[in-house]
Structure formats: C-alpha cells, structure tokens
Amino acid sequence: MVRVETLTHHGMGRLPDGTLVPRVLPGEEIALAGDGTARILTASPDRVAPPCRHFKSCGGCAMQHVSEDFVAAWKCGIVETALAAQGLEAPIRRMHTSPPRSRRRARLSARKTKKGALVGFHARASDTIVAVPDCQLLLPSLAAVLPALEQLARMAASRSTEIAFTVTDSPAGPDLRVETDRALDEGLRADLGRFAQEQSLSRLVWGDEPIAMIAPPFQHFGMARVTPPPGAFLQATREGEAALLASVRDALGDAGQVVDLFAGCGTFALPLAETARVHAVEGSAPMLAALDAGWRHATGLKPVTTEARDLFRRPLLPEDLARFDAAVIDPPRQGAAAQAEAIAASGLGRVAMVSCNPATFARDARTLVASGFRLDWVDVVDQFRWSPHAELAALFTRS
C-alpha cells in the first residue's frame, strides 16, 4: 500500500518515490499492479464515478474520475504555479468550464478491420484505437457522424495503415478532413464525392486537396460568417470561445484602435470590430483571407485591416504599435517571446493576452511586468474538459 502525494500538471499522481500513476488523486491509498495501474484502497472524497462508459479504455480523457470543483481548483492552481515560477501573482477573477458534449472539433483515428472498420481515440499511451460511440466530449452532431466515418474508413483505410479524420461542426454540416498517405485515384475521388453528398457534409478535404464543397462550412464570429480554410485553428467549444471573448472585451474596455496579434480567422478581431477599428495580423494568408471575406460580407462592423506577417520572426515593432490604443495577443503554445519584448518596449498601455499554455504565458507576462505593466487579473477557461489542459485570458495595464 502506498499513498499518493500530489498531482502533476499532467494529471498524474506522484508517489513518494517519484513514480507517476494515472487516474489517482492526492491522499488516496493505492496498491500498484505490475502494469503500473492502481487499485484504490482508500478513495479521495473528490473521486466520482466517470460519466463515460469508455473512460477506462479510451485515452481521450484523463480526469473523469474527479469532481468538477476539484478540477477547477487544480487548473487555477496550474496557472498560479506557472506565474509563481516567474515571480508573479495575480487574482484569478473567474473560471469557466465548458459543458459535456460541447467539443465542436475532434481528430479521430481509423483503421480497417477484418469485420469492417474501427474509428475512435487511442487508448492511453497506445496505438490501439478505441471506438467511442457514447463519447461525452463531442457535440451530438459530431457523434452522429461516427457511423459515416466507419463507412469512409472501409472505403479509404487499410488494415496495416492508420488514417485520421478531423471533423468540425458547422451550421452547414460536418466539415471533414482526411489525413492519409494514400494517393487518390479517379475511382476513389468519385466515391468520395458521392459520400460527401450522401452524408450531407459541408466540405470534404483529402490531405490538402478539396474533394467536395456542398456548402461553405462557416463559423459565426460575432456578426460575421467566416469559412475557415481546412485545418485552420478554431477554439474547441463555442462556450469556451464566448468566455475568452468576454474576457478580451472586459480587458480592452472602450479602446477605439485595436491590434489583434495572431488573429487567426477573426475569433476576436471580428467581434471587436463591432465597437473598434481593428488591425488583424496573422502569419497564415489563407486564414487572413477568410477573416477579410467575413468582414466584407458582414454589416455594421467598423473597418478591419489585415496584414500577413510572421510574428515570431518579424514582430510588430514599438513604432508599429504606436497608433493603437490596445492590443490583443493570442499566440500558439510556444508563446510569443519576441512580440512580448516589442510590446514591452512600446507605448501601449493596455494588453489582453490569451494563452493555451500557462508556462509560456507566465514567461511572456514577466517580460511585460518587467517593463512596467501590471498584471491586473487572469480568467481561466477550461475548454478541454476532463483533460489536464488549461487556457486563460489576462489583462495587463500601465500608466
């Protein structure tokens, strides 16, 4: 018998000798099996019955055995620990957790089998695919596509090679991208076109090659309708996106001239254009083109300009930032060290930072605070329910 000491930021229980054990909680007494799994001898009061019948076999979720209050406090603690490691602290203003069955995009693995096909998520630390017909993460509209994906796997996959399906919910119908090394031939291309029609897909893309566009797979960003290019970044849930947007609006206040750095397809830029002039900067030209088209076809928005620019190699410099009242910055997981340094050297007095990585956020926050910014507050957003992943939005101000 051994007692679990702590929980790592990856959701693994740490034993006194440093051994890491999945799906256990601090304070629990456990017996370890030879395969590294744990038998719970004394359960934590925070342990709950997993809501999904696939939890024991599927690796898609890590934290279904824990109460929602515990997970919320633990994810806030991850943010606080990351800040403390950089010598920083800030009040956590609020915590949002997206509800079950709200994930609007999923990347599923597929393989042909002797009896048909298998589509689902991988088991933990394994290449075994687990079918998830009752997945508690996915929007019902995505879960309803699973039988069609099995049919497609029988058409396009093999028993020796795995393929991946990225399916995104859209008001126009599921948006599907197939990732595979298999080359297209004319027969398969025709079969895929018929499949897209029969399954009422909005779009079907094979690798980088569009196969069928039945209707533009648009997303609503404020008053604008945007059709993202295949594989473009999209917030995981609509509820999480709304929570991050609310935090950004709070942070920017009545700023009239805003620069949106790492703007993507316009998640923040287009809603912010309802009240402010926005300059959207993004490294991906196709995403910027989608943003611009969404703005041009919307009504009631203030001017939005776009600029294709690699902000890792060519950050906007202090003189570039001088014409703006405030900035929004939403970098990928590696953060934005160079752009943070340029903001620190600029005259900007208000910055809303959104991050999907508390560690790189804290690093970039230290750069801003060292230049005279104050970290006023942090909001934590849990879009990846039942996972160790935490996102946040924060306000930085200075006189």
C-alpha positions in Angstrom: 0.0 0.0 0.0 1.3 3.5 -0.9 -0.2 7.0 -0.5 -0.4 9.4 -3.4 1.3 12.7 -2.5 0.5 15.2 -5.3 -1.0 15.6 -8.7 1.3 16.8 -11.5 0.2 19.4 -14.1 -0.3 16.5 -16.5 -2.8 14.9 -14.1 -0.6 12.1 -12.9 -0.4 11.1 -9.3 3.0 11.3 -7.8 4.1 8.7 -5.2 6.8 9.3 -2.5 9.5 7.6 -4.7 8.6 9.8 -7.7 6.6 7.1 -9.5 3.8 8.6 -11.6 0.4 6.8 -11.7 -2.6 7.8 -13.9 -6.1 8.3 -12.6 -5.4 8.6 -8.9 -5.8 11.6 -6.5 -3.7 13.2 -3.7 -4.3 11.4 -0.4 -5.5 8.2 -1.9 -4.0 4.9 -0.7 -3.4 2.5 -3.6 -1.9 -0.8 -4.5 0.1 -0.9 -7.7 -0.3 -3.6 -10.2 2.5 -4.9 -12.4 1.3 -2.9 -15.4 1.5 0.4 -13.4 -2.2 0.7 -12.9 -3.6 1.3 -9.4 -6.2 -0.4 -7.3 -7.8 2.2 -5.0 -7.7 1.1 -1.3 -8.8 4.4 0.2 -10.6 6.8 -2.1 -10.4 10.6 -2.1 -13.6 12.4 -1.3 -13.1 14.2 -4.6 -13.3 10.9 -6.6 -16.5 10.5 -8.6 -17.9 7.9 -11.0 -16.7 8.6 -14.5 -19.7 9.8 -16.6 -18.5 8.0 -19.8 -18.5 4.2 -20.2 -15.4 4.4 -22.4 -13.2 6.1 -19.8 -11.3 3.0 -18.6 -10.2 2.1 -22.1 -10.1 5.4 -24.0 -7.2 7.8 -23.7 -9.2 10.8 -24.8 -9.9 11.9 -21.2 -7.7 11.9 -18.1 -9.8 13.4 -15.4 -13.3 12.0 -15.5 -12.8 10.3 -12.1 -12.5 13.7 -10.3 -15.2 16.2 -9.1 -15.7 19.3 -11.2 -14.8 21.5 -8.3 -11.5 19.7 -7.8 -10.6 20.1 -11.4 -11.5 23.8 -11.5 -9.3 24.5 -8.4 -6.5 22.3 -9.8 -6.4 24.1 -13.1 -6.4 27.5 -11.4 -3.5 26.2 -9.3 -1.6 25.3 -12.5 -1.9 28.9 -13.6 -0.9 30.2 -10.2 2.1 27.8 -10.1 3.3 28.9 -13.6 3.1 32.6 -12.5 4.9 31.9 -9.2 7.7 30.3 -11.1 8.3 33.6 -12.8 7.9 35.6 -9.6 4.4 36.8 -10.5 1.0 36.6 -9.0 -2.5 37.9 -10.0 -6.0 37.4 -8.8 -8.0 34.7 -10.7 -11.1 36.6 -11.5 -13.3 33.7 -12.8 -13.3 30.2 -14.0 -15.2 28.8 -17.0 -15.7 25.1 -17.7 -17.3 24.1 -21.0 -20.2 21.6 -20.5 -20.2 18.0 -21.6 -20.9 17.2 -25.2 -19.7 20.6 -26.4 -16.5 19.8 -28.3 -17.0 21.0 -31.9 -13.9 19.6 -33.4 -12.3 16.2 -33.0 -9.4 14.3 -34.6 -10.2 10.7 -34.7 -8.1 7.7 -35.8 -9.4 5.0 -38.1 -8.3 1.6 -39.3 -9.9 -1.1 -41.4 -10.6 -4.4 -39.6 -11.5 -8.0 -40.6 -15.1 -7.2 -39.8 -15.3 -3.6 -41.0 -13.6 -0.6 -39.6 -12.7 1.0 -36.3 -13.0 4.7 -35.6 -12.2 6.4 -32.3 -9.5 7.7 -30.0 -6.3 6.0 -28.9 -6.1 4.1 -25.7 -3.7 5.9 -23.2 -0.1 5.6 -24.3 -1.0 3.1 -27.0 -1.7 2.8 -30.7 -4.8 0.8 -30.0 -7.9 2.6 -31.3 -11.0 2.6 -29.0 -14.4 3.1 -30.5 -16.3 5.8 -28.6 -20.0 5.7 -29.8 -21.1 7.3 -26.4 -18.3 9.9 -26.1 -19.3 12.5 -23.6 -17.0 15.2 -25.1 -18.3 15.5 -28.6 -21.3 17.6 -29.7 -24.2 15.3 -30.6 -23.9 16.4 -34.2 -20.3 15.1 -34.3 -21.1 11.9 -32.5 -23.8 11.3 -35.1 -21.1 11.3 -37.8 -19.2 8.3 -36.4 -21.0 5.6 -38.3 -20.4 7.5 -41.5 -16.7 7.7 -40.7 -16.6 4.0 -40.2 -18.1 3.7 -43.7 -15.4 6.0 -45.1 -12.7 4.0 -43.3 -13.9 0.9 -45.0 -13.6 2.8 -48.3 -10.3 4.5 -47.8 -8.3 2.9 -45.0 -6.3 -0.3 -44.8 -5.6 -2.9 -42.0 -1.9 -2.0 -41.9 -2.1 1.8 -42.0 -3.9 4.2 -39.8 -5.7 7.3 -41.1 -7.0 10.3 -39.3 -10.3 12.2 -39.6 -10.6 15.8 -38.4 -14.3 16.6 -38.2 -15.6 20.0 -37.3 -19.2 21.0 -36.6 -20.6 23.7 -38.8 -24.1 25.1 -39.3 -23.8 24.0 -42.9 -23.0 20.4 -41.9 -19.9 18.5 -40.8 -16.6 19.7 -42.2 -14.3 16.7 -42.8 -10.6 16.5 -43.5 -8.9 13.1 -44.1 -5.2 12.7 -43.3 -3.6 9.8 -45.0 -0.6 8.8 -47.2 -2.9 7.0 -49.7 -2.9 8.6 -53.1 -6.1 9.5 -54.8 -7.2 7.8 -58.0 -10.2 8.8 -60.1 -12.4 6.0 -58.7 -11.8 6.9 -55.1 -12.3 10.6 -55.9 -15.7 9.8 -57.4 -16.6 7.6 -54.4 -15.6 10.4 -52.0 -17.7 12.9 -53.9 -20.8 10.7 -53.6 -20.0 10.0 -49.9 -19.9 13.8 -49.2 -23.3 14.2 -50.9 -24.9 11.2 -49.2 -23.7 12.2 -45.7 -24.6 15.9 -46.1 -21.1 17.0 -45.4 -20.4 20.7 -45.9 -16.9 20.0 -47.1 -14.6 17.1 -47.7 -10.8 17.5 -48.0 -8.3 14.7 -48.7 -5.0 15.8 -47.3 -4.7 19.3 -48.8 -6.9 18.6 -51.8 -10.5 19.7 -51.7 -12.8 16.9 -52.9 -16.3 18.4 -52.4 -17.8 21.6 -51.1 -21.5 21.1 -50.7 -21.9 24.3 -48.7 -19.4 26.6 -47.1 -18.6 25.3 -43.6 -18.9 28.7 -41.9 -18.5 29.7 -38.3 -20.1 32.7 -36.6 -17.5 35.2 -35.2 -19.7 37.9 -33.8 -21.9 39.3 -36.6 -19.6 37.9 -39.3 -19.8 34.5 -41.0 -16.3 33.1 -41.7 -15.4 30.0 -43.7 -12.0 28.8 -42.3 -9.6 27.1 -44.6 -9.2 23.3 -44.0 -7.4 22.6 -40.7 -7.4 26.2 -39.6 -7.3 26.9 -35.8 -10.7 27.1 -34.1 -11.5 27.3 -30.4 -12.5 23.9 -29.1 -16.0 24.8 -27.9 -18.4 27.7 -28.6 -18.8 28.2 -24.9 -15.1 28.5 -24.3 -14.7 30.9 -27.2 -17.5 33.1 -25.8 -15.8 33.1 -22.3 -12.5 34.1 -23.9 -14.1 36.8 -25.9 -15.9 38.2 -22.9 -12.6 38.4 -21.1 -11.0 40.2 -24.0 -13.9 42.7 -24.2 -13.5 43.4 -20.5 -9.8 43.9 -20.9 -10.0 46.3 -23.8 -12.8 48.5 -22.5 -13.6 51.3 -24.8 -10.4 51.2 -26.9 -11.1 52.6 -30.3 -8.0 51.4 -32.2 -7.0 47.7 -31.6 -4.3 45.5 -33.0 -5.1 41.7 -32.9 -1.8 39.7 -33.0 -2.0 36.1 -34.1 -5.6 36.9 -35.3 -6.3 33.6 -37.0 -9.6 33.7 -38.9 -11.0 36.5 -36.7 -12.1 34.9 -33.5 -11.5 38.2 -31.7 -10.9 40.7 -34.5 -14.4 40.5 -36.0 -16.5 40.7 -32.8 -14.2 43.5 -31.6 -14.9 45.4 -34.9 -18.5 46.0 -33.6 -17.1 48.8 -31.5 -13.4 49.4 -32.5 -11.2 49.7 -35.6 -9.1 46.6 -35.8 -5.8 45.7 -37.5 -5.5 41.9 -37.7 -2.0 40.4 -38.0 -1.6 36.7 -38.8 1.1 34.5 -40.4 -1.3 32.4 -42.4 -2.5 34.2 -45.5 -5.5 31.7 -46.1 -6.8 32.4 -42.6 -6.4 36.2 -43.1 -8.3 35.9 -46.4 -11.1 34.1 -44.6 -11.2 36.8 -42.0 -11.3 39.6 -44.6 -14.1 37.9 -46.6 -16.1 37.5 -43.4 -15.7 41.2 -42.6 -16.6 42.3 -46.2 -19.8 40.3 -46.2 -20.9 41.5 -42.7 -22.8 44.6 -41.9 -22.4 47.0 -39.0 -18.7 46.5 -38.4 -16.0 49.2 -38.2 -13.0 48.9 -40.5 -10.8 45.8 -40.2 -7.4 45.8 -42.0 -5.2 42.7 -42.3 -1.5 42.0 -42.5 0.2 38.7 -43.3 3.3 38.6 -41.1 5.4 36.0 -39.2 5.2 37.5 -35.7 7.9 35.0 -34.5 10.5 36.3 -36.9 9.1 39.8 -37.6 7.1 41.0 -34.6 5.3 44.4 -34.8 7.9 46.9 -33.5 7.2 49.6 -31.0 6.8 52.2 -33.8 4.3 49.9 -35.5 2.3 49.6 -32.3 2.2 53.4 -31.6 -1.1 54.0 -33.4 -3.1 51.6 -31.3 -4.9 52.1 -28.0 -4.7 48.5 -27.1 -3.6 45.0 -28.2 -4.9 41.5 -28.2 -2.4 38.7 -28.4 -3.3 35.1 -28.7 -0.2 33.1 -29.6 0.1 29.3 -30.1 1.6 27.1 -27.3 5.1 28.3 -27.7 4.1 31.8 -26.7 5.3 35.0 -28.3 8.7 35.9 -26.7 9.8 38.3 -29.5 6.4 40.1 -29.8 6.2 40.4 -26.0 9.5 42.2 -25.9 8.3 44.6 -28.6 5.1 45.3 -26.7 7.2 45.8 -23.6 9.2 48.5 -25.4 6.2 50.2 -26.9 3.9 52.9 -25.5 0.9 50.6 -25.3 -1.0 50.9 -22.0 -3.5 48.0 -22.3 -3.0 44.4 -23.5 -5.3 41.5 -23.5 -3.3 38.2 -23.6 -4.9 34.9 -24.4 -3.0 31.7 -23.9 -3.3 27.9 -24.2 -0.1 27.3 -22.2 0.3 28.8 -18.7 4.1 28.3 -18.7 4.8 30.3 -21.8 2.1 32.8 -20.8 3.9 33.4 -17.5 7.3 33.8 -19.3 5.8 36.5 -21.6 3.9 38.1 -18.7 7.2 38.5 -16.9 8.6 40.4 -19.9 5.6 42.8 -19.8 5.7 43.3 -16.0 9.5 43.9 -16.0 8.8 46.9 -18.4 6.2 48.5 -16.2 3.0 46.7 -17.0 0.7 45.4 -14.2 -0.9 42.0 -14.4 -4.4 43.0 -13.2 -6.3 39.7 -13.4 -6.5 36.3 -15.0 -9.5 34.3 -16.2 -9.1 30.6 -16.5 -11.0 28.8 -19.3 -11.4 25.0 -19.4 -12.5 24.1 -22.9 -10.8 20.7 -22.8 -13.0 19.3 -20.2 -11.6 16.2 -18.3 -8.1 16.9 -19.6 -5.0 18.5 -17.9 -5.2 21.3 -20.5 -5.9 24.9 -19.2 -6.4 28.1 -21.1 -6.6 31.7 -19.9 -7.1 35.3 -20.7 -5.5 38.2 -18.8 -5.3 42.0 -18.6 -2.1 44.0 -18.5 -2.2 47.8 -17.9 0.3 50.6 -17.2 0.1 54.3 -16.8 
